[in-house]
Amino acid sequence: LDVGCGSTGFLTYLKQRRPDLALTGCDMSPAAVARAREAGFDAFVHDIGLTPLPGTYDYITCFEVLEHIPHAEAAFRNLKTAFCKKLFVSIPNIGCLRCRTRLALFGKFPLTVCNLHVNEHVRHWTPRDFAYWMSREAMTIERMDGQYGLRGFYRWCPGLFAHGVVYTL
């Protein structure tokens, strides 16, 4: 299950590499779900911040979603109860050097273009914050991978150099 499937970019990527998998998407946007269905995927409308997911899934991906949800704890618990084998979560890393420098030099917290827009980031984590949160949720981080950032360094030290982090739980 890809939670927050949006334009189905990840589902399409996965289908090309693993056509044998049964892939499903969900999104709170009916338009996104309609696009997913048009692309040939099973998909359903669901807001993980409000209610548990229907059923269980071997693997769940939730990429760049939790930071948009005011009650991310409730959303995470809904994810947590629905996966059987692994949960993959990606979030921006507010602790990366780029964000710290922008705050120190310009006094501006890193935000996307539209303040107070429905799609704005409303929650922020550093890798240490996320690890603490997962420990409180009795979850184990099996792997942490930096994504995009300062060339080469984001893999070596994602806490400082990765603009985003993918967690395998």
Summary of the structure (lengths in Angstrom):
residues: 169
radius of gyration: 16.3
end to end distance: 14.8
largest distance: 49.9
contacts: 502
relative contact order: 0.14
helix: 34%
strand: 24%
